[in-house]
C-alpha cells in the first residue's frame, strides 16, 4: 500500500458502514446544490458525535463534513459561518432518517471518488523516476 492509499484508507474504510443503506445508483452522487451540501455537512457532524469510541467512523464523517463545507463555500462564494444555520439544523433534526439515506449515498460516492483518484495518483507517481 502506498502512502497516499494509506492516508485515504482509514477515512474511506469507515465509509463502509454506510454501504448497506445506499442504493447502487446513488454511489457516485454529488451534492445537488449548496443547500444540500450544507444540510449534509450538518448531518455528518451530528453523526460524528454519535460514533462514540469508533474513531475511524468519526474521522470519516468529519472529513466528509469538511468536504461539504468546502462544496458549500465554493458553490456560493460565501462563508458557511456567515449563513443562518438554524434552518439547516432543524431540517436535519426533523428528518434524520431521510438525511441519512441521502447524505450517506453522497458520502459513499465521495469515498469511492477519493479511492479512484488515489489509485490514479499512485499510477502517475509510480511512473516517475525516484528522486535522489
N, C-alpha and C positions, 0 to 999 in steps of 0.2 A: 504494500500500500504506500502510495506516495504521500508526501507531507500535505499536499492540497486535499487529497482524498481523506486523510486523517482528520484534517480540520473540518471538513464537511460531514464526515461520517457520524459524529455524535449528534449534531442537531438533526440530521436527516434520519438517523436511526430512530430518534424519538418521534419523528413524524409518523412512524408506522402504526402507532396507536390509533390514528385516525382512519386507517385504510379500510377497516371493516364497515364503516358508516358512509363511505364515499362511493357514489356510483362511478363506474369507469369513465363515463362521458365527461365528468367534471374534473378529472385528474389534471388536466392541463389548463384549467381556467385561470384567468387573471381577474383582479377586481373590475367590476363593470363600470364603476365611476368612483370619484373621490369620496362620496358619502359611504359607499360600501367598504372602501378601504379604511375609512375612519371607524366605522362600526365594527369591522372585523379586528382592527387594532384593539379596540375596547374589549372585544371578546377574547382575543389572545392574551392580553394582560390579565383579564379576570380569570381565565382558565389557568394561567401560570400560577396564580395564587392558590389554586385548588390542587396542585400537584404534590403537595406535602413533601415527602422525602425523595421523590423522583426527580433528581436534579437534571437528568437528560431531557425529560419532557418539559420541565420548567424552562430550561435554557432554549429549547427549540421553540417554544411558544413566545418567549421574549424576542428571540431572533426574528421570528415571523412578524411579531408586532412592530418591531423596529423597521422591517421592510415596508410594512403597510403605512407607517408614519411617513417614510420617505416617498411612497407612492402618493399619498395624500398631498404632501407638500409640493412634490414635483408636478402633480396634476393641477393644483390650484394656485401655485406661486405664493401660498400663504403658510405661515407657521401653524402647526396643529395647536400650539398653545394659544394662538390668537382667536380661535373659534369658540363658540359656545358648545361645550361637550355634554352638557346635561341632557340634551335631547338624544344624542347618540347613546349615552349610558342607559337612559330609560328604555330606549328601543331594544337594546340588547338584553337588559334585565327582563323585559316583558316577554321576550321570545328566545330564551336561551337555547331551546331545542332547535328551532329554525336556524338560528345563527350558528349553532354547532354544525349542522348539516352543510350550510353554505360556506362557512369560513374554514372548516376542516378540509373541504374539497379544494379551496384556494391554497391552503397550507400544503396539502399533498402535492398539488401541481407545482408550487414554488420549490418544494424539496426535490421533486423529480427534475425540474429545470436546473437546479443548482448541481445536482449529481451529474447530469449530462454535460453541463458546462465544465465541471471539474475534470471529467474524462477528456473533453476536447483540449483543455489547457494542459493536461498531463501529456497528451499525444504531441502537442506542439512543443512543450518543454522537453520531452524526450527526444525530439528531432534536433535539438540544438546541441552543439558541442559543449562539453562541460567547461566551465571557466576554471582557470588555474589560479 
